[in-house]
Amino acid sequence: MFSQSVPFEWEMDVEDLMERAFVLGQTAASPDPLPFALQYYGYSESSQYPGYLGYELESIAGKANNQSFYWQLSVNGVPSNEGADSVRPAAGSTVTWAYTSIAHQTGDLPPRHAVLNSLRAKRSTH
């Protein structure tokens, strides 16, 4: 869908990296190369996953998280258990967002993502 090399900077998190990729990918012919939306989830009080949830990717190019799929963040092929504002890739890292099926992971969905999906479901009913 979209691939962009971004120069490494110390303390850059994935949220910063996505914003930089957007700017680097802009051209006159493609002024909006990577439309994406992040949502802040703050802290979870769930016993399943208590703690900081942070910013989570909600959509890329119109493909949004829903009850069947979510955007899974991976760095160097390893799924992350943190939000986009907490992951700081090292120099030379590859950051990937994969549109991942929830149905195929029933019972295996990481606790953090199960809590996020529950919060998304509550927000969509309001």
N, CA, C and O atoms as CSV, one atom per row, in Angstrom:
chain,resi,resn,atom,element,x,y,z
A,1,MET,N,N,0.825,-1.179,0.000
A,1,MET,CA,C,0.000,0.000,0.000
A,1,MET,C,C,0.876,1.251,0.000
A,1,MET,O,O,0.675,2.149,-0.818
A,2,PHE,N,N,1.848,1.314,0.915
A,2,PHE,CA,C,2.701,2.487,1.047
A,2,PHE,C,C,4.002,2.044,1.688
A,2,PHE,O,O,4.001,1.288,2.659
A,3,SER,N,N,5.100,2.515,1.147
A,3,SER,CA,C,6.411,2.221,1.714
A,3,SER,C,C,7.248,3.483,1.611
A,3,SER,O,O,7.283,4.139,0.570
A,4,GLN,N,N,7.924,3.813,2.709
A,4,GLN,CA,C,8.726,5.029,2.727
A,4,GLN,C,C,9.910,4.836,3.666
A,4,GLN,O,O,9.734,4.422,4.812
A,5,SER,N,N,11.111,5.133,3.188
A,5,SER,CA,C,12.294,5.133,4.057
A,5,SER,C,C,12.346,6.468,4.779
A,5,SER,O,O,12.177,7.529,4.177
A,6,VAL,N,N,12.584,6.391,6.090
A,6,VAL,CA,C,12.633,7.594,6.911
A,6,VAL,C,C,13.986,7.617,7.619
A,6,VAL,O,O,14.366,6.633,8.253
A,7,PRO,N,N,14.726,8.743,7.515
A,7,PRO,CA,C,16.011,8.821,8.209
A,7,PRO,C,C,15.847,8.629,9.715
A,7,PRO,O,O,14.905,9.145,10.316
A,8,PHE,N,N,16.761,7.890,10.311
A,8,PHE,CA,C,16.709,7.607,11.740
A,8,PHE,C,C,17.010,8.870,12.542
A,8,PHE,O,O,17.904,9.646,12.202
A,9,GLU,N,N,16.241,9.056,13.616
A,9,GLU,CA,C,16.487,10.112,14.593
A,9,GLU,C,C,16.285,9.527,15.978
A,9,GLU,O,O,15.342,8.770,16.209
A,10,TRP,N,N,17.170,9.877,16.898
A,10,TRP,CA,C,17.032,9.403,18.274
A,10,TRP,C,C,15.700,9.857,18.841
A,10,TRP,O,O,15.221,10.949,18.537
A,11,GLU,N,N,15.108,9.005,19.670
A,11,GLU,CA,C,13.853,9.300,20.377
A,11,GLU,C,C,12.632,9.380,19.465
A,11,GLU,O,O,11.555,9.756,19.928
A,12,MET,N,N,12.765,9.039,18.183
A,12,MET,CA,C,11.603,9.050,17.292
A,12,MET,C,C,10.753,7.823,17.588
A,12,MET,O,O,11.253,6.698,17.598
A,13,ASP,N,N,9.460,8.049,17.829
A,13,ASP,CA,C,8.565,6.911,18.032
A,13,ASP,C,C,7.820,6.626,16.722
A,13,ASP,O,O,7.993,7.354,15.744
A,14,VAL,N,N,7.006,5.589,16.697
A,14,VAL,CA,C,6.311,5.198,15.468
A,14,VAL,C,C,5.332,6.282,15.020
A,14,VAL,O,O,5.155,6.491,13.820
A,15,GLU,N,N,4.706,6.963,15.951
A,15,GLU,CA,C,3.810,8.064,15.579
A,15,GLU,C,C,4.596,9.137,14.815
A,15,GLU,O,O,4.149,9.596,13.765
A,16,ASP,N,N,5.763,9.538,15.335
A,16,ASP,CA,C,6.618,10.515,14.659
A,16,ASP,C,C,7.043,9.994,13.286
A,16,ASP,O,O,7.045,10.734,12.303
A,17,LEU,N,N,7.399,8.723,13.235
A,17,LEU,CA,C,7.850,8.092,11.999
A,17,LEU,C,C,6.760,8.150,10.918
A,17,LEU,O,O,7.051,8.437,9.756
A,18,MET,N,N,5.516,7.879,11.302
A,18,MET,CA,C,4.408,7.930,10.344
A,18,MET,C,C,4.188,9.347,9.828
A,18,MET,O,O,3.946,9.547,8.638
A,19,GLU,N,N,4.272,10.325,10.718
A,19,GLU,CA,C,4.111,11.713,10.298
A,19,GLU,C,C,5.233,12.116,9.340
A,19,GLU,O,O,4.988,12.804,8.349
A,20,ARG,N,N,6.461,11.687,9.635
A,20,ARG,CA,C,7.601,11.990,8.769
A,20,ARG,C,C,7.451,11.292,7.423
A,20,ARG,O,O,7.742,11.893,6.389
A,21,ALA,N,N,7.002,10.036,7.413
A,21,ALA,CA,C,6.787,9.302,6.160
A,21,ALA,C,C,5.746,10.012,5.301
A,21,ALA,O,O,5.886,10.086,4.080
A,22,PHE,N,N,4.712,10.529,5.939
A,22,PHE,CA,C,3.675,11.276,5.220
A,22,PHE,C,C,4.295,12.459,4.489
A,22,PHE,O,O,4.065,12.651,3.295
A,23,VAL,N,N,5.084,13.251,5.215
A,23,VAL,CA,C,5.694,14.454,4.641
A,23,VAL,C,C,6.681,14.084,3.532
A,23,VAL,O,O,6.682,14.709,2.471
A,24,LEU,N,N,7.510,13.083,3.768
A,24,LEU,CA,C,8.491,12.670,2.758
A,24,LEU,C,C,7.834,12.094,1.513
A,24,LEU,O,O,8.395,12.182,0.420
A,25,GLY,N,N,6.656,11.508,1.664
A,25,GLY,CA,C,5.955,10.913,0.534
A,25,GLY,C,C,5.121,11.891,-0.266
A,25,GLY,O,O,4.631,11.549,-1.342
A,26,GLN,N,N,4.949,13.108,0.242
A,26,GLN,CA,C,4.122,14.101,-0.451
A,26,GLN,C,C,4.790,14.582,-1.725
A,26,GLN,O,O,5.992,14.847,-1.749
A,27,THR,N,N,4.010,14.690,-2.769
A,27,THR,CA,C,4.428,15.283,-4.039
A,27,THR,C,C,3.264,16.131,-4.534
A,27,THR,O,O,2.169,16.086,-3.972
A,28,ALA,N,N,3.506,16.898,-5.581
A,28,ALA,CA,C,2.418,17.685,-6.166
A,28,ALA,C,C,1.324,16.765,-6.689
A,28,ALA,O,O,0.139,17.087,-6.602
A,29,ALA,N,N,1.726,15.621,-7.231
A,29,ALA,CA,C,0.754,14.669,-7.770
A,29,ALA,C,C,0.060,13.866,-6.669
A,29,ALA,O,O,-1.046,13.363,-6.865
A,30,SER,N,N,0.713,13.749,-5.510
A,30,SER,CA,C,0.163,12.967,-4.395
A,30,SER,C,C,0.291,13.763,-3.098
A,30,SER,O,O,1.159,13.464,-2.278
A,31,PRO,N,N,-0.561,14.772,-2.902
A,31,PRO,CA,C,-0.442,15.608,-1.703
A,31,PRO,C,C,-0.860,14.921,-0.411
A,31,PRO,O,O,-0.544,15.410,0.673
A,32,ASP,N,N,-1.560,13.800,-0.505
A,32,ASP,CA,C,-2.029,13.064,0.671
A,32,ASP,C,C,-1.641,11.583,0.505
A,32,ASP,O,O,-2.509,10.733,0.305
A,33,PRO,N,N,-0.334,11.277,0.588
A,33,PRO,CA,C,0.138,9.936,0.232
A,33,PRO,C,C,-0.214,8.837,1.238
A,33,PRO,O,O,-0.293,7.666,0.868
A,34,LEU,N,N,-0.419,9.196,2.474
A,34,LEU,CA,C,-0.660,8.199,3.520
A,34,LEU,C,C,-1.710,8.709,4.496
A,34,LEU,O,O,-1.377,9.111,5.611
A,35,PRO,N,N,-2.977,8.697,4.087
A,35,PRO,CA,C,-4.002,9.149,5.034
A,35,PRO,C,C,-4.166,8.123,6.154
A,35,PRO,O,O,-4.493,6.963,5.900
A,36,PHE,N,N,-3.938,8.554,7.379
A,36,PHE,CA,C,-4.083,7.659,8.527
A,36,PHE,C,C,-4.698,8.416,9.689
A,36,PHE,O,O,-4.643,9.644,9.751
A,37,ALA,N,N,-5.287,7.657,10.614
A,37,ALA,CA,C,-5.888,8.252,11.802
A,37,ALA,C,C,-5.413,7.498,13.029
A,37,ALA,O,O,-5.413,6.268,13.060
A,38,LEU,N,N,-5.011,8.248,14.034
A,38,LEU,CA,C,-4.628,7.690,15.325
A,38,LEU,C,C,-5.681,8.068,16.350
A,38,LEU,O,O,-6.333,9.106,16.231
A,39,GLN,N,N,-5.843,7.229,17.350
A,39,GLN,CA,C,-6.785,7.495,18.437
A,39,GLN,C,C,-6.046,7.317,19.761
A,39,GLN,O,O,-5.306,6.351,19.945
A,40,TYR,N,N,-6.254,8.248,20.668
A,40,TYR,CA,C,-5.630,8.140,21.991
A,40,TYR,C,C,-6.544,7.357,22.919
A,40,TYR,O,O,-7.721,7.687,23.065
A,41,TYR,N,N,-6.003,6.322,23.546
A,41,TYR,CA,C,-6.780,5.484,24.460
A,41,TYR,C,C,-6.384,5.667,25.919
A,41,TYR,O,O,-7.020,5.088,26.800
A,42,GLY,N,N,-5.355,6.453,26.196
A,42,GLY,CA,C,-4.980,6.726,27.576
A,42,GLY,C,C,-4.593,5.481,28.349
A,42,GLY,O,O,-3.748,4.700,27.914
A,43,TYR,N,N,-5.228,5.307,29.507
A,43,TYR,CA,C,-4.912,4.193,30.395
A,43,TYR,C,C,-6.084,3.224,30.492
A,43,TYR,O,O,-7.246,3.614,30.376
A,44,SER,N,N,-5.757,1.974,30.702
A,44,SER,CA,C,-6.773,0.940,30.891
A,44,SER,C,C,-6.813,0.548,32.355
A,44,SER,O,O,-5.776,0.378,32.997
A,45,GLU,N,N,-8.002,0.410,32.864
A,45,GLU,CA,C,-8.173,-0.078,34.233
A,45,GLU,C,C,-8.626,-1.528,34.234
A,45,GLU,O,O,-8.962,-2.078,35.283
A,46,SER,N,N,-8.635,-2.145,33.065
A,46,SER,CA,C,-9.049,-3.532,32.923
A,46,SER,C,C,-8.067,-4.456,33.635
A,46,SER,O,O,-6.855,-4.251,33.568
A,47,SER,N,N,-8.588,-5.468,34.312
A,47,SER,CA,C,-7.704,-6.445,34.953
A,47,SER,C,C,-6.992,-7.290,33.893
A,47,SER,O,O,-5.936,-7.865,34.153
A,48,GLN,N,N,-7.586,-7.357,32.692
A,48,GLN,CA,C,-6.989,-8.110,31.594
A,48,GLN,C,C,-5.691,-7.453,31.116
A,48,GLN,O,O,-4.723,-8.145,30.803
A,49,TYR,N,N,-5.672,-6.108,31.059
A,49,TYR,CA,C,-4.486,-5.364,30.642
A,49,TYR,C,C,-4.529,-3.990,31.302
A,49,TYR,O,O,-4.966,-3.018,30.685
A,50,PRO,N,N,-4.078,-3.903,32.550
A,50,PRO,CA,C,-4.039,-2.595,33.204
A,50,PRO,C,C,-2.803,-1.820,32.747
A,50,PRO,O,O,-1.733,-2.401,32.567
A,51,GLY,N,N,-2.951,-0.542,32.564
A,51,GLY,CA,C,-1.792,0.271,32.224
A,51,GLY,C,C,-2.008,1.143,31.004
A,51,GLY,O,O,-3.123,1.294,30.505
A,52,TYR,N,N,-0.908,1.711,30.542
A,52,TYR,CA,C,-0.931,2.688,29.465
A,52,TYR,C,C,-1.223,2.028,28.119
A,52,TYR,O,O,-0.569,1.054,27.746
A,53,LEU,N,N,-2.205,2.561,27.395
A,53,LEU,CA,C,-2.535,2.085,26.051
A,53,LEU,C,C,-1.985,3.031,24.986
A,53,LEU,O,O,-1.520,2.582,23.939
A,54,GLY,N,N,-2.037,4.325,25.247
A,54,GLY,CA,C,-1.468,5.302,24.332
A,54,GLY,C,C,-2.227,5.463,23.032
A,54,GLY,O,O,-3.443,5.278,22.979
A,55,TYR,N,N,-1.492,5.813,21.977
A,55,TYR,CA,C,-2.069,6.041,20.652
A,55,TYR,C,C,-2.060,4.753,19.855
A,55,TYR,O,O,-1.090,3.995,19.861
A,56,GLU,N,N,-3.166,4.527,19.173
A,56,GLU,CA,C,-3.339,3.317,18.371
A,56,GLU,C,C,-3.793,3.737,16.976
A,56,GLU,O,O,-4.586,4.666,16.823
A,57,LEU,N,N,-3.286,3.048,15.970
A,57,LEU,CA,C,-3.699,3.315,14.605
A,57,LEU,C,C,-5.129,2.843,14.413
A,57,LEU,O,O,-5.452,1.697,14.728
A,58,GLU,N,N,-5.985,3.710,13.901
A,58,GLU,CA,C,-7.388,3.367,13.690
A,58,GLU,C,C,-7.702,3.095,12.222
A,58,GLU,O,O,-8.571,2.282,11.908
A,59,SER,N,N,-6.986,3.783,11.318
A,59,SER,CA,C,-7.219,3.533,9.902
A,59,SER,C,C,-6.034,3.998,9.069
A,59,SER,O,O,-5.297,4.909,9.446
A,60,ILE,N,N,-5.877,3.344,7.930
A,60,ILE,CA,C,-4.915,3.756,6.917
A,60,ILE,C,C,-5.656,3.693,5.583
A,60,ILE,O,O,-6.264,2.680,5.240
A,61,ALA,N,N,-5.593,4.797,4.841
A,61,ALA,CA,C,-6.183,4.867,3.503
A,61,ALA,C,C,-7.626,4.347,3.478
A,61,ALA,O,O,-8.028,3.664,2.536
A,62,GLY,N,N,-8.393,4.671,4.509
A,62,GLY,CA,C,-9.793,4.285,4.550
A,62,GLY,C,C,-10.085,2.898,5.106
A,62,GLY,O,O,-11.250,2.559,5.311
A,63,LYS,N,N,-9.055,2.081,5.358
A,63,LYS,CA,C,-9.271,0.756,5.964
A,63,LYS,C,C,-9.194,0.927,7.476
A,63,LYS,O,O,-8.122,1.145,8.041
A,64,ALA,N,N,-10.356,0.823,8.116
A,64,ALA,CA,C,-10.448,1.097,9.548
A,64,ALA,C,C,-10.517,-0.179,10.373
A,64,ALA,O,O,-10.957,-1.227,9.901
A,65,ASN,N,N,-10.074,-0.062,11.610
A,65,ASN,CA,C,-10.297,-1.148,12.574
A,65,ASN,C,C,-11.796,-1.373,12.689
A,65,ASN,O,O,-12.587,-0.435,12.587
A,66,ASN,N,N,-12.174,-2.622,12.901
A,66,ASN,CA,C,-13.588,-2.940,13.096
A,66,ASN,C,C,-13.673,-4.210,13.940
A,66,ASN,O,O,-12.677,-4.616,14.538
A,67,GLN,N,N,-14.817,-4.827,13.997
A,67,GLN,CA,C,-14.976,-6.028,14.822
A,67,GLN,C,C,-14.275,-7.243,14.231
A,67,GLN,O,O,-14.121,-8.254,14.916
A,68,SER,N,N,-13.845,-7.165,12.969
A,68,SER,CA,C,-13.204,-8.308,12.318
A,68,SER,C,C,-11.713,-8.131,12.090
A,68,SER,O,O,-10.976,-9.115,12.021
A,69,PHE,N,N,-11.256,-6.878,11.971
A,69,PHE,CA,C,-9.842,-6.600,11.672
A,69,PHE,C,C,-9.325,-5.451,12.514
A,69,PHE,O,O,-10.087,-4.583,12.939
A,70,TYR,N,N,-8.010,-5.456,12.753
A,70,TYR,CA,C,-7.351,-4.329,13.408
A,70,TYR,C,C,-5.963,-4.175,12.809
A,70,TYR,O,O,-5.436,-5.106,12.199
A,71,TRP,N,N,-5.372,-3.001,12.984
A,71,TRP,CA,C,-4.027,-2.736,12.491
A,71,TRP,C,C,-3.016,-3.166,13.552
A,71,TRP,O,O,-2.971,-2.599,14.644
A,72,GLN,N,N,-2.211,-4.166,13.224
A,72,GLN,CA,C,-1.190,-4.705,14.128
A,72,GLN,C,C,0.158,-4.081,13.785
A,72,GLN,O,O,0.620,-4.167,12.647
A,73,LEU,N,N,0.773,-3.463,14.760
A,73,LEU,CA,C,2.094,-2.870,14.612
A,73,LEU,C,C,3.159,-3.927,14.856
A,73,LEU,O,O,3.107,-4.656,15.847
A,74,SER,N,N,4.126,-4.006,13.945
A,74,SER,CA,C,5.275,-4.898,14.117
A,74,SER,C,C,6.546,-4.119,13.808
A,74,SER,O,O,6.562,-3.252,12.935
A,75,VAL,N,N,7.607,-4.441,14.536
A,75,VAL,CA,C,8.922,-3.866,14.264
A,75,VAL,C,C,9.860,-5.032,13.999
A,75,VAL,O,O,10.033,-5.916,14.838
A,76,ASN,N,N,10.459,-5.017,12.822
A,76,ASN,CA,C,11.344,-6.105,12.387
A,76,ASN,C,C,10.654,-7.463,12.463
A,76,ASN,O,O,11.271,-8.466,12.820
A,77,GLY,N,N,9.367,-7.480,12.123
A,77,GLY,CA,C,8.593,-8.719,12.081
A,77,GLY,C,C,8.072,-9.201,13.421
A,77,GLY,O,O,7.433,-10.251,13.487
A,78,VAL,N,N,8.327,-8.462,14.488
A,78,VAL,CA,C,7.880,-8.854,15.831
A,78,VAL,C,C,6.697,-7.973,16.233
A,78,VAL,O,O,6.847,-6.756,16.337
A,79,PRO,N,N,5.515,-8.573,16.461
A,79,PRO,CA,C,4.352,-7.774,16.872
A,79,PRO,C,C,4.631,-7.011,18.167
A,79,PRO,O,O,5.231,-7.534,19.107
A,80,SER,N,N,4.180,-5.771,18.183
A,80,SER,CA,C,4.381,-4.923,19.346
A,80,SER,C,C,3.198,-5.037,20.297
A,80,SER,O,O,2.061,-5.250,19.875
A,81,ASN,N,N,3.479,-4.896,21.559
A,81,ASN,CA,C,2.432,-4.869,22.577
A,81,ASN,C,C,2.328,-3.467,23.180
A,81,ASN,O,O,1.912,-3.296,24.326
A,82,GLU,N,N,2.716,-2.462,22.377
A,82,GLU,CA,C,2.662,-1.073,22.819
A,82,GLU,C,C,2.032,-0.218,21.729
A,82,GLU,O,O,1.910,-0.645,20.581
A,83,GLY,N,N,1.636,0.983,22.098
A,83,GLY,CA,C,1.048,1.911,21.150
A,83,GLY,C,C,2.090,2.613,20.305
A,83,GLY,O,O,3.287,2.522,20.577
A,84,ALA,N,N,1.631,3.318,19.273
A,84,ALA,CA,C,2.513,3.988,18.324
A,84,ALA,C,C,3.374,5.062,18.979
A,84,ALA,O,O,4.446,5.381,18.463
A,85,ASP,N,N,2.938,5.621,20.089
A,85,ASP,CA,C,3.711,6.656,20.770
A,85,ASP,C,C,4.702,6.085,21.784
A,85,ASP,O,O,5.456,6.839,22.399
A,86,SER,N,N,4.708,4.776,21.965
A,86,SER,CA,C,5.608,4.155,22.937
A,86,SER,C,C,6.734,3.355,22.287
A,86,SER,O,O,7.744,3.075,22.932
A,87,VAL,N,N,6.574,2.991,21.030
A,87,VAL,CA,C,7.567,2.165,20.336
A,87,VAL,C,C,8.582,3.073,19.661
A,87,VAL,O,O,8.224,3.931,18.855
A,88,ARG,N,N,9.855,2.877,19.998
A,88,ARG,CA,C,10.951,3.649,19.412
A,88,ARG,C,C,11.865,2.702,18.637
A,88,ARG,O,O,12.745,2.073,19.224
A,89,PRO,N,N,11.661,2.597,17.326
A,89,PRO,CA,C,12.478,1.679,16.533
A,89,PRO,C,C,13.944,2.115,16.497
A,89,PRO,O,O,14.248,3.307,16.520
A,90,ALA,N,N,14.831,1.151,16.441
A,90,ALA,CA,C,16.263,1.419,16.328
A,90,ALA,C,C,16.608,1.734,14.880
A,90,ALA,O,O,15.812,1.488,13.974
A,91,ALA,N,N,17.791,2.276,14.673
A,91,ALA,CA,C,18.266,2.565,13.316
A,91,ALA,C,C,18.209,1.288,12.479
A,91,ALA,O,O,18.597,0.217,12.946
A,92,GLY,N,N,17.729,1.404,11.254
A,92,GLY,CA,C,17.651,0.268,10.347
A,92,GLY,C,C,16.437,-0.618,10.532
A,92,GLY,O,O,16.293,-1.612,9.820
A,93,SER,N,N,15.557,-0.290,11.468
A,93,SER,CA,C,14.371,-1.107,11.731
A,93,SER,C,C,13.350,-0.968,10.602
A,93,SER,O,O,13.307,0.038,9.894
A,94,THR,N,N,12.535,-2.003,10.460
A,94,THR,CA,C,11.402,-1.974,9.536
A,94,THR,C,C,10.133,-1.984,10.361
A,94,THR,O,O,9.904,-2.893,11.159
A,95,VAL,N,N,9.314,-0.973,10.167
A,95,VAL,CA,C,8.037,-0.844,10.879
A,95,VAL,C,C,6.927,-1.215,9.903
A,95,VAL,O,O,6.873,-0.706,8.783
A,96,THR,N,N,6.049,-2.101,10.338
A,96,THR,CA,C,4.964,-2.580,9.489
A,96,THR,C,C,3.646,-2.510,10.239
A,96,THR,O,O,3.569,-2.836,11.424
A,97,TRP,N,N,2.611,-2.078,9.530
A,97,TRP,CA,C,1.245,-2.167,10.033
A,97,TRP,C,C,0.536,-3.195,9.163
A,97,TRP,O,O,0.451,-3.012,7.948
A,98,ALA,N,N,0.030,-4.264,9.751
A,98,ALA,CA,C,-0.673,-5.316,9.008
A,98,ALA,C,C,-2.132,-5.328,9.423
A,98,ALA,O,O,-2.452,-5.314,10.612
A,99,TYR,N,N,-3.013,-5.353,8.432
A,99,TYR,CA,C,-4.456,-5.423,8.682
A,99,TYR,C,C,-4.755,-6.870,9.058
A,99,TYR,O,O,-4.830,-7.739,8.189
A,100,THR,N,N,-4.924,-7.125,10.345
A,100,THR,CA,C,-4.935,-8.466,10.920
A,100,THR,C,C,-6.340,-8.895,11.317
A,100,THR,O,O,-7.089,-8.131,11.927
A,101,SER,N,N,-6.679,-10.106,10.968
A,101,SER,CA,C,-7.995,-10.664,11.284
A,101,SER,C,C,-8.094,-10.993,12.772
A,101,SER,O,O,-7.204,-11.629,13.337
A,102,ILE,N,N,-9.168,-10.561,13.390
A,102,ILE,CA,C,-9.431,-10.887,14.788
A,102,ILE,C,C,-10.008,-12.295,14.891
A,102,ILE,O,O,-9.691,-13.026,15.829
A,103,ALA,N,N,-10.847,-12.679,13.939
A,103,ALA,CA,C,-11.523,-13.980,13.986
A,103,ALA,C,C,-10.536,-15.142,14.047
A,103,ALA,O,O,-10.796,-16.143,14.716
A,104,HIS,N,N,-9.422,-15.017,13.365
A,104,HIS,CA,C,-8.447,-16.099,13.354
A,104,HIS,C,C,-7.641,-16.181,14.643
A,104,HIS,O,O,-6.870,-17.120,14.842
A,105,GLN,N,N,-7.819,-15.208,15.507
A,105,GLN,CA,C,-7.036,-15.169,16.741
A,105,GLN,C,C,-7.906,-15.296,17.984
A,105,GLN,O,O,-7.464,-14.955,19.082
A,106,THR,N,N,-9.103,-15.769,17.834
A,106,THR,CA,C,-9.992,-15.900,18.985
A,106,THR,C,C,-9.289,-16.642,20.105
A,106,THR,O,O,-8.809,-17.759,19.909
A,107,GLY,N,N,-9.228,-16.043,21.253
A,107,GLY,CA,C,-8.550,-16.644,22.397
A,107,GLY,C,C,-7.058,-16.397,22.389
A,107,GLY,O,O,-6.407,-16.475,23.431
A,108,ASP,N,N,-6.504,-16.096,21.208
A,108,ASP,CA,C,-5.075,-15.832,21.095
A,108,ASP,C,C,-4.776,-14.353,20.933
A,108,ASP,O,O,-3.611,-13.964,20.848
A,109,LEU,N,N,-5.802,-13.528,20.890
A,109,LEU,CA,C,-5.608,-12.100,20.733
A,109,LEU,C,C,-4.863,-11.582,21.963
A,109,LEU,O,O,-5.290,-11.831,23.091
A,110,PRO,N,N,-3.746,-10.860,21.759
A,110,PRO,CA,C,-3.002,-10.344,22.916
A,110,PRO,C,C,-3.916,-9.519,23.818
A,110,PRO,O,O,-4.798,-8.818,23.321
A,111,PRO,N,N,-3.720,-9.590,25.132
A,111,PRO,CA,C,-4.617,-8.887,26.070
A,111,PRO,C,C,-4.781,-7.404,25.767
A,111,PRO,O,O,-5.885,-6.872,25.885
A,112,ARG,N,N,-3.697,-6.723,25.376
A,112,ARG,CA,C,-3.783,-5.300,25.066
A,112,ARG,C,C,-4.755,-5.070,23.916
A,112,ARG,O,O,-5.577,-4.156,23.979
A,113,HIS,N,N,-4.675,-5.885,22.866
A,113,HIS,CA,C,-5.549,-5.714,21.704
A,113,HIS,C,C,-6.993,-6.103,22.024
A,113,HIS,O,O,-7.929,-5.525,21.472
A,114,ALA,N,N,-7.168,-7.060,22.894
A,114,ALA,CA,C,-8.529,-7.428,23.315
A,114,ALA,C,C,-9.183,-6.248,24.031
A,114,ALA,O,O,-10.356,-5.959,23.797
A,115,VAL,N,N,-8.439,-5.563,24.901
A,115,VAL,CA,C,-8.968,-4.391,25.609
A,115,VAL,C,C,-9.260,-3.266,24.619
A,115,VAL,O,O,-10.313,-2.633,24.693
A,116,LEU,N,N,-8.318,-3.012,23.680
A,116,LEU,CA,C,-8.541,-1.971,22.675
A,116,LEU,C,C,-9.782,-2.258,21.843
A,116,LEU,O,O,-10.576,-1.352,21.587
A,117,ASN,N,N,-9.960,-3.501,21.420
A,117,ASN,CA,C,-11.136,-3.850,20.626
A,117,ASN,C,C,-12.416,-3.672,21.419
A,117,ASN,O,O,-13.434,-3.255,20.867
A,118,SER,N,N,-12.379,-3.981,22.694
A,118,SER,CA,C,-13.533,-3.772,23.553
A,118,SER,C,C,-13.856,-2.277,23.657
A,118,SER,O,O,-15.021,-1.888,23.582
A,119,LEU,N,N,-12.831,-1.445,23.830
A,119,LEU,CA,C,-13.040,0.006,23.906
A,119,LEU,C,C,-13.556,0.555,22.582
A,119,LEU,O,O,-14.418,1.433,22.570
A,120,ARG,N,N,-13.035,0.045,21.465
A,120,ARG,CA,C,-13.524,0.483,20.147
A,120,ARG,C,C,-15.004,0.153,19.988
A,120,ARG,O,O,-15.780,0.968,19.489
A,121,ALA,N,N,-15.384,-1.037,20.412
A,121,ALA,CA,C,-16.790,-1.461,20.281
A,121,ALA,C,C,-17.685,-0.530,21.098
A,121,ALA,O,O,-18.758,-0.142,20.636
A,122,LYS,N,N,-17.255,-0.169,22.306
A,122,LYS,CA,C,-18.049,0.743,23.138
A,122,LYS,C,C,-18.182,2.115,22.494
A,122,LYS,O,O,-19.253,2.721,22.525
A,123,ARG,N,N,-17.075,2.609,21.902
A,123,ARG,CA,C,-17.100,3.930,21.270
A,123,ARG,C,C,-17.995,3.950,20.042
A,123,ARG,O,O,-18.633,4.964,19.757
A,124,SER,N,N,-18.050,2.843,19.313
A,124,SER,CA,C,-18.836,2.811,18.072
A,124,SER,C,C,-20.338,2.771,18.350
A,124,SER,O,O,-21.136,3.053,17.456
A,125,THR,N,N,-20.730,2.426,19.569
A,125,THR,CA,C,-22.154,2.380,19.899
A,125,THR,C,C,-22.647,3.729,20.423
A,125,THR,O,O,-23.848,3.903,20.632
A,126,HIS,N,N,-21.755,4.673,20.636
A,126,HIS,CA,C,-22.154,6.002,21.159
A,126,HIS,C,C,-22.345,6.988,20.056
A,126,HIS,O,O,-22.678,8.144,20.313
